[in-house]
Amino acid sequence: MTTVETRPSAATAAPPARKPKRKLGPGALTVVTWVIAILFVFPLLWMILTAFKQEADAYTDPPKLFFSPTFDQIANVLKGGFLPYVSNSAFVTVLSTLLVLLLGIPAAYALSLAPVKKTSNALGFFLSTKMLPIVAAIIPLYIISQNTELLDTVWALVILYTSMNLPLAIWMMRSFFLEVPHEMIEAGRIDGANLPTLLRKIIMPVVAPGIAATALICVIFSWTEFFYAVNLTAARAGTVPVFLVGFITSEGLYWAQLSAAALLASLPVMIVGWIAQNHLVRGLSMGAVK
């Protein structure tokens, strides 16, 4: 009796072994990270270099990498009325951020640790206020500011920046408050702590990094806001972004002076961000940005 050898069909044949994927080593990842970082930081570095050039050196083609640095452009910017704009921006930014925290912390606490009915509706309302394009509301806001004698005043910007940043701040701080362990709150209540004591001694130390991150984001948004400032201010309440627009003339752009002004305008935000970077990282890692 003979046996017939059977060959496995193509359907039952074992699939060919796949080659293992090559992974980047630590050295290659470091190089890629540095390249990406340089690409992101390069515009800032180029702005800093241009700020210390003469106008003739800023227009050369190819660009000059080696030149005699000068502070003439920074001096011209400071003499050109830069400080009043910085003062307006600082006043509006600091006051609006404080108002956002003053109004947002109780709202975030109520929507997280002491929720009531229709909480989701309230959160949806806060989010819906960010969906309206600001260009669609500028005419009514202009008319209201004019009728209330707030046009071309810092108070109009304080109100608008507070309302602009408040929904985002409530959403962020709510997620921070949700990270507070309920056991800590219950223990405080058992010890007889009332609501102000709970907020001051138990809750606030836990969510302080998140509040610092929220405040920093509000500062950045208020300091760099341009649309409201350029449409609702003319001479008395102009902010730093409005000042920068003055370097765009019919004769062209003054690149060196514009870079010097942009450098001076960016310094406060960069300094604040550098000082608060640890709080920012800790706050964002608490769960606000996922």
NUTOR-137970 format. One record per residue (C-alpha): x, y, z; residue in one letter; residue number from 1. Coordinates in steps of 0.02 Angstrom, whole numbers, plus 50000, padded with zeros to 5 digits. Layout:
# residues N
X, Y, Z, A, NUM .
...
# end
This chain:
# residues 290
50000, 50000, 50000, M, 1 .
50077, 50164, 49946, T, 2 .
50057, 50330, 50036, T, 3 .
50027, 50491, 49942, V, 4 .
50124, 50641, 50004, E, 5 .
50017, 50796, 50023, T, 6 .
50091, 50970, 50011, R, 7 .
50019, 51110, 50114, P, 8 .
49911, 51226, 50011, S, 9 .
49945, 51411, 49996, A, 10 .
49802, 51449, 50117, A, 11 .
49872, 51337, 50253, T, 12 .
50055, 51380, 50226, A, 13 .
50139, 51473, 50367, A, 14 .
50158, 51659, 50332, P, 15 .
50334, 51722, 50303, P, 16 .
50421, 51789, 50456, A, 17 .
50415, 51977, 50468, R, 18 .
50572, 52073, 50491, K, 19 .
50579, 52163, 50658, P, 20 .
50554, 52350, 50645, K, 21 .
50706, 52453, 50676, R, 22 .
50691, 52573, 50819, K, 23 .
50786, 52734, 50837, L, 24 .
50923, 52726, 50965, G, 25 .
50948, 52855, 51103, P, 26 .
51075, 52950, 50999, G, 27 .
50961, 52964, 50848, A, 28 .
50815, 53019, 50957, L, 29 .
50925, 53153, 51034, T, 30 .
50974, 53219, 50862, V, 31 .
50793, 53221, 50803, V, 32 .
50739, 53312, 50962, T, 33 .
50874, 53443, 50939, W, 34 .
50826, 53470, 50757, V, 35 .
50642, 53494, 50802, I, 36 .
50688, 53611, 50945, A, 37 .
50799, 53716, 50832, I, 38 .
50662, 53729, 50701, L, 39 .
50540, 53793, 50832, F, 40 .
50663, 53913, 50915, V, 41 .
50745, 53976, 50754, F, 42 .
50619, 54117, 50720, P, 43 .
50645, 54182, 50897, L, 44 .
50834, 54174, 50880, L, 45 .
50826, 54262, 50712, W, 46 .
50717, 54399, 50787, M, 47 .
50844, 54425, 50927, I, 48 .
50988, 54436, 50803, L, 49 .
50894, 54559, 50693, T, 50 .
50852, 54669, 50842, A, 51 .
51038, 54708, 50864, F, 52 .
51069, 54749, 50680, K, 53 .
51065, 54909, 50583, Q, 54 .
50926, 54925, 50456, E, 55 .
51052, 54905, 50314, A, 56 .
51115, 54742, 50387, D, 57 .
50938, 54676, 50413, A, 58 .
50900, 54690, 50226, Y, 59 .
51054, 54601, 50156, T, 60 .
51033, 54452, 50041, D, 61 .
51101, 54328, 50092, P, 62 .
51072, 54375, 50274, P, 63 .
51220, 54425, 50380, K, 64 .
51264, 54309, 50522, L, 65 .
51415, 54408, 50579, F, 66 .
51392, 54594, 50612, F, 67 .
51431, 54728, 50738, S, 68 .
51290, 54724, 50866, P, 69 .
51209, 54887, 50915, T, 70 .
51076, 54945, 51037, F, 71 .
51017, 55086, 50924, D, 72 .
50856, 54999, 50874, Q, 73 .
50807, 54959, 51054, I, 74 .
50844, 55139, 51103, A, 75 .
50738, 55204, 50959, N, 76 .
50593, 55092, 51012, V, 77 .
50602, 55153, 51191, L, 78 .
50608, 55334, 51133, K, 79 .
50461, 55304, 51016, G, 80 .
50331, 55292, 51153, G, 81 .
50344, 55107, 51193, F, 82 .
50329, 55120, 51383, L, 83 .
50148, 55186, 51388, P, 84 .
50091, 55038, 51283, Y, 85 .
50183, 54919, 51401, V, 86 .
50099, 55003, 51549, S, 87 .
49927, 54979, 51471, N, 88 .
49962, 54798, 51429, S, 89 .
50028, 54762, 51605, A, 90 .
49877, 54844, 51688, F, 91 .
49751, 54755, 51578, V, 92 .
49838, 54586, 51589, T, 93 .
49864, 54585, 51778, V, 94 .
49691, 54650, 51823, L, 95 .
49597, 54537, 51701, S, 96 .
49695, 54385, 51760, T, 97 .
49656, 54424, 51942, L, 98 .
49472, 54443, 51901, L, 99 .
49474, 54278, 51806, V, 100 .
49547, 54189, 51957, L, 101 .
49429, 54278, 52078, L, 102 .
49276, 54225, 51978, L, 103 .
49341, 54060, 51910, G, 104 .
49399, 53975, 52071, I, 105 .
49227, 53975, 52156, P, 106 .
49144, 53922, 51992, A, 107 .
49268, 53780, 51966, A, 108 .
49244, 53723, 52146, Y, 109 .
49055, 53723, 52126, A, 110 .
49062, 53627, 51963, L, 111 .
49184, 53495, 52025, S, 112 .
49180, 53463, 52212, L, 113 .
49003, 53526, 52247, A, 114 .
48907, 53488, 52086, P, 115 .
48722, 53527, 52073, V, 116 .
48588, 53489, 51945, K, 117 .
48617, 53554, 51769, K, 118 .
48805, 53557, 51796, T, 119 .
48834, 53488, 51622, S, 120 .
48723, 53625, 51550, N, 121 .
48827, 53757, 51637, A, 122 .
48987, 53681, 51569, L, 123 .
48911, 53677, 51396, G, 124 .
48862, 53859, 51412, F, 125 .
49039, 53909, 51461, F, 126 .
49108, 53814, 51312, L, 127 .
48980, 53888, 51192, S, 128 .
49040, 54064, 51231, T, 129 .
49205, 54021, 51146, K, 130 .
49120, 53965, 50985, M, 131 .
49064, 54138, 50928, L, 132 .
49194, 54219, 50813, P, 133 .
49252, 54380, 50891, I, 134 .
49237, 54469, 50724, V, 135 .
49049, 54438, 50731, A, 136 .
49034, 54531, 50896, A, 137 .
49151, 54677, 50867, I, 138 .
49018, 54799, 50803, I, 139 .
48899, 54774, 50951, P, 140 .
49047, 54784, 51070, L, 141 .
49106, 54943, 50987, Y, 142 .
48934, 55023, 51002, I, 143 .
48916, 54969, 51185, I, 144 .
49089, 55036, 51226, S, 145 .
49048, 55200, 51142, Q, 146 .
48881, 55221, 51230, N, 147 .
48955, 55178, 51400, T, 148 .
49105, 55293, 51373, E, 149 .
49225, 55145, 51384, L, 150 .
49291, 55165, 51207, L, 151 .
49479, 55188, 51202, D, 152 .
49498, 55148, 51387, T, 153 .
49589, 55008, 51475, V, 154 .
49430, 54961, 51568, W, 155 .
49346, 54902, 51409, A, 156 .
49492, 54785, 51377, L, 157 .
49490, 54725, 51558, V, 158 .
49307, 54675, 51543, I, 159 .
49330, 54592, 51374, L, 160 .
49488, 54497, 51422, Y, 161 .
49406, 54436, 51582, T, 162 .
49255, 54371, 51487, S, 163 .
49368, 54299, 51353, M, 164 .
49478, 54199, 51472, N, 165 .
49350, 54153, 51605, L, 166 .
49268, 54003, 51514, P, 167 .
49437, 53925, 51477, L, 168 .
49497, 53955, 51655, A, 169 .
49341, 53874, 51729, I, 170 .
49361, 53719, 51621, W, 171 .
49545, 53703, 51665, M, 172 .
49527, 53733, 51850, M, 173 .
49378, 53616, 51861, R, 174 .
49488, 53474, 51801, S, 175 .
49618, 53523, 51932, F, 176 .
49488, 53524, 52071, F, 177 .
49431, 53351, 52017, L, 178 .
49605, 53287, 52060, E, 179 .
49583, 53333, 52245, V, 180 .
49552, 53173, 52347, P, 181 .
49380, 53174, 52427, H, 182 .
49454, 53092, 52582, E, 183 .
49552, 53251, 52620, M, 184 .
49395, 53357, 52608, I, 185 .
49295, 53237, 52717, E, 186 .
49434, 53234, 52846, A, 187 .
49433, 53424, 52851, G, 188 .
49246, 53429, 52873, R, 189 .
49255, 53303, 53014, I, 190 .
49382, 53415, 53101, D, 191 .
49256, 53558, 53090, G, 192 .
49330, 53657, 52945, A, 193 .
49207, 53770, 52855, N, 194 .
49211, 53807, 52668, L, 195 .
49336, 53954, 52674, P, 196 .
49452, 53850, 52782, T, 197 .
49437, 53701, 52666, L, 198 .
49480, 53810, 52517, L, 199 .
49625, 53899, 52602, R, 200 .
49710, 53757, 52696, K, 201 .
49664, 53596, 52606, I, 202 .
49607, 53624, 52427, I, 203 .
49712, 53772, 52370, M, 204 .
49882, 53695, 52415, P, 205 .
49837, 53543, 52309, V, 206 .
49776, 53639, 52156, V, 207 .
49903, 53782, 52168, A, 208 .
50008, 53719, 52021, P, 209 .
49851, 53706, 51914, G, 210 .
49795, 53881, 51961, I, 211 .
49969, 53946, 51920, A, 212 .
49961, 53862, 51749, A, 213 .
49789, 53937, 51718, T, 214 .
49849, 54110, 51769, A, 215 .
50000, 54097, 51654, L, 216 .
49892, 54049, 51505, I, 217 .
49774, 54194, 51541, C, 218 .
49924, 54312, 51550, V, 219 .
49987, 54252, 51381, I, 220 .
49817, 54267, 51299, F, 221 .
49787, 54441, 51369, S, 222 .
49962, 54507, 51330, W, 223 .
49959, 54448, 51150, T, 224 .
49776, 54487, 51108, E, 225 .
49766, 54602, 50957, F, 226 .
49593, 54607, 50880, F, 227 .
49498, 54689, 51023, Y, 228 .
49642, 54807, 51061, A, 229 .
49663, 54872, 50885, V, 230 .
49476, 54899, 50858, N, 231 .
49427, 54971, 51028, L, 232 .
49579, 55078, 51066, T, 233 .
49653, 55223, 50969, A, 234 .
49774, 55331, 51067, A, 235 .
49750, 55321, 51255, R, 236 .
49732, 55134, 51288, A, 237 .
49837, 55051, 51154, G, 238 .
49927, 54892, 51203, T, 239 .
50092, 54817, 51146, V, 240 .
50020, 54724, 50994, P, 241 .
49944, 54889, 50934, V, 242 .
50114, 54972, 50953, F, 243 .
50195, 54840, 50844, L, 244 .
50074, 54877, 50702, V, 245 .
50146, 55053, 50691, G, 246 .
50303, 54985, 50609, F, 247 .
50202, 54930, 50457, I, 248 .
50206, 55084, 50347, T, 249 .
50176, 55125, 50165, S, 250 .
50363, 55140, 50143, E, 251 .
50389, 54959, 50196, G, 252 .
50441, 54866, 50351, L, 253 .
50580, 54921, 50466, Y, 254 .
50641, 54748, 50506, W, 255 .
50772, 54794, 50635, A, 256 .
50658, 54911, 50733, Q, 257 .
50513, 54790, 50720, L, 258 .
50621, 54649, 50786, S, 259 .
50682, 54758, 50928, A, 260 .
50503, 54805, 50973, A, 261 .
50446, 54624, 50962, A, 262 .
50591, 54572, 51074, L, 263 .
50545, 54700, 51206, L, 264 .
50362, 54650, 51193, A, 265 .
50403, 54465, 51214, S, 266 .
50522, 54485, 51361, L, 267 .
50389, 54501, 51499, P, 268 .
50297, 54345, 51442, V, 269 .
50457, 54246, 51420, M, 270 .
50519, 54298, 51593, I, 271 .
50355, 54253, 51676, V, 272 .
50349, 54087, 51582, G, 273 .
50529, 54047, 51631, W, 274 .
50495, 54084, 51815, I, 275 .
50332, 53985, 51818, A, 276 .
50384, 53841, 51706, Q, 277 .
50389, 53715, 51848, N, 278 .
50213, 53762, 51903, H, 279 .
50155, 53757, 51722, L, 280 .
50220, 53581, 51693, V, 281 .
50151, 53518, 51859, R, 282 .
49984, 53601, 51827, G, 283 .
49961, 53534, 51652, L, 284 .
50010, 53360, 51709, S, 285 .
49867, 53360, 51835, M, 286 .
49743, 53320, 51698, G, 287 .
49690, 53483, 51619, A, 288 .
49771, 53445, 51450, V, 289 .
49757, 53266, 51395, K, 290 .
# end
